[in-house]
């Protein structure tokens, strides 16, 4: 059997071990079937992930506060503009 090799875009040849060749094939194989999940499986996955990335302080709360402050700044800018018009 011929030694597996990978040819780079620059034309260099890299010889691969059979294990590395199989790993590369697994990465670049596009014709593998997509994993189709049922609605129940998707919901179970969502429930399982809920809270997994929770942190203190709450990033969601920080985002909501930042957006509220941004809206307040925008409203103040509009009020200043309307007062000068």
N, C-alpha and C positions, 0 to 999 in steps of 0.2 A: 504494500500500500504506500502511496506517495505521502510525504509529510505535508500536513495541512499548512497553508501559508495565507497570509493576509497582505494584500498590496495596498499601500497607503495612497492617498491622492497625489502625493509627491513622487510616487513610483517606487518607493522603497519596499522591499519584501521583508516581512516578518514571519519567521517560521514558528508555528504554534504546536504546543503539546496537544495530544488528543483531548485532554480535559479542558484546556483553554479554548480549543476549537469549539467544543460543545457549548461552553459558556458564551462564546461570541455568537454562535448560531441561535441560542436561546434569546439573546438580546435583540438580534436583528430580524428574527422571524416575525413577519407581519401577517402571515396567513393563519395564525392561530385563532381559533374561535373566541369571540368575545364572551365574557362571563355574563350570562343573563340571569338576573335575580328577579324573583317574584316580588310583588308589592309587600307581602308579609316579611320577606327576607330583608328588603330595603329598610322597612320600618324597624325591624329588629336591630339592624346595623346602626341606624340612627340612634335608637334608644341606648345601645351599648356605648356609643361614642359621646353621648350627652354628658357634659361636665368633665370630660377627659382632660381638656386643656384649661380648666378653670384656674384662675390665679388671683392673688390678692395684691393690689386692689383689682377690682373688676375692670377688665379692658372694655367691656361693653358699656359699663357705666361711664367710664372715662370718655369714650367716644360720644355717648349721648350728651355729656356735659360740654364737650368741645363743640359739638354741633349747635347746642343751645347758645353758647357764647358767640359762635360765628353768626348765627341768626340775629342776635342782639346787636352785634357790631354792624351788620348789614342794615338793620332797621334804623339804627342811629345815623348811619351815613345817608340813608334815604331821607330821614327827617331833616338833617342839616341841609341837604340839597334842596328840599322843598321849601325850607325857610329862606334860602337865598334866592329862590326863583321868583 
